Amino acid sequence: MPRIALAALALFLFAAPASAQNEGKWGAIAHGGAERASGSAVDYPSREEARQAALEACGGRCTRTIAFLRTCAAVAESPSGAAAWSSNRFRDRAIARALKQCANSDCAVVAWACTRH
């Protein structure tokens, strides 16, 4: 019985609340527009703060945003306006999947970012 009590105490002391576990783990990529501009932001406490930071990093030239939590993300676009994005724990997989999902053969990665995860 003492082992169970000790284990429960350790769990209580070392487990962070759910809100703290996700804090600082949001990322966003802003992209799109005539110039194919992009901006990214990582490790923000909320989705909205990450989106705002990515839009600011883009300098007002971006028309779309994506947000992601505790992972990597990539955006691929073509000059004709086709676009796709993907997320994955591994940066290279996120990039490969974004390129694969883009509906145009001349798509290129315009941005990628990874949060702490």
LINCORZI-V715693 format. One record per backbone hydrogen bond with DSSP energy under -0.5 kcal/mol. NH is the residue of the N-H (numbers start at 1). CO is the residue of the C=O. E is the energy in kcal/mol with one decimal. If there is no record, write none. Layout:
nh=[NH,NH]
co=[CO,CO]
e=[E,E]
//
This chain:
nh=[5,6,7,8,9,10,11,12,13,14,15,20,21,22,23,25,26,27,28,29,30,31,32,36,37,39,41,44,50,51,52,53,54,55,56,57,58,59,60,61,63,64,66,68,70,72,73,74,75,76,77,78,81,84,86,88,94,95,96,97,98,99,100,101,102,107,108,110,111,113,115]
co=[1,2,3,4,5,6,7,8,9,10,11,17,17,18,19,22,44,68,41,66,39,64,37,33,32,30,28,26,46,47,48,49,50,51,52,53,54,56,55,58,31,31,29,27,25,88,113,86,111,84,108,82,78,76,74,72,90,91,92,93,94,95,96,97,98,104,77,75,75,73,71]
e=[-2.1,-2.4,-2.6,-2.6,-2.2,-2.5,-2.4,-2.2,-2.4,-2.4,-1.8,-0.7,-1.7,-1.2,-0.7,-1.6,-2.4,-2.9,-2.5,-2.1,-3.2,-2.7,-0.9,-1.4,-0.8,-2.1,-2.2,-2.4,-1.9,-2.5,-2.6,-2.2,-2.3,-2.5,-2.3,-2.3,-1.2,-1.2,-1.4,-0.9,-1.2,-2.7,-2.1,-2.7,-2.5,-2.1,-2.7,-2.3,-2.8,-2.9,-2.6,-2.2,-1.8,-2.2,-2.0,-2.0,-2.0,-2.4,-2.4,-2.5,-2.1,-2.2,-2.2,-2.4,-1.2,-1.3,-2.7,-2.5,-1.4,-2.3,-2.5]
//
